[in-house]
Amino acid sequence: MAKVASKNSKVKDAKAAAEAKNWTKVIRAVRSPKSGAYTFKEQIVHKDKIADFLKNK
């Protein structure tokens, strides 16, 4: 017999999914001063702070 998911667990998951849409993974290429090779800096940032993340070096 299969288990039935409760109604409350679905509501919590929907709220978490709605909040997760506000976050974005941002990847920036950074050049090494010694070798000249590129490395990648990645971070999960709130969608309102993406421009600030890309401005900072």
Secondary structure in CASP SS format (residue, H / E / C, confidence):
PFRMAT SS
TARGET T0000
AUTHOR 0000-0000-0000
METHOD secondary structure of the structure
MODEL  1
M C 1.00
A C 1.00
K C 1.00
V C 1.00
A C 1.00
S C 1.00
K H 1.00
N H 1.00
S H 1.00
K H 1.00
V H 1.00
K H 1.00
D H 1.00
A H 1.00
K H 1.00
A H 1.00
A H 1.00
A H 1.00
E H 1.00
A H 1.00
K C 1.00
N C 1.00
W E 1.00
T E 1.00
K E 1.00
V E 1.00
I E 1.00
R E 1.00
A E 1.00
V E 1.00
R E 1.00
S C 1.00
P C 1.00
K C 1.00
S C 1.00
G C 1.00
A C 1.00
Y E 1.00
T E 1.00
F E 1.00
K E 1.00
E E 1.00
Q E 1.00
I E 1.00
V E 1.00
H E 1.00
K H 1.00
D H 1.00
K H 1.00
I H 1.00
A H 1.00
D H 1.00
F H 1.00
L H 1.00
K H 1.00
N C 1.00
K C 1.00
END
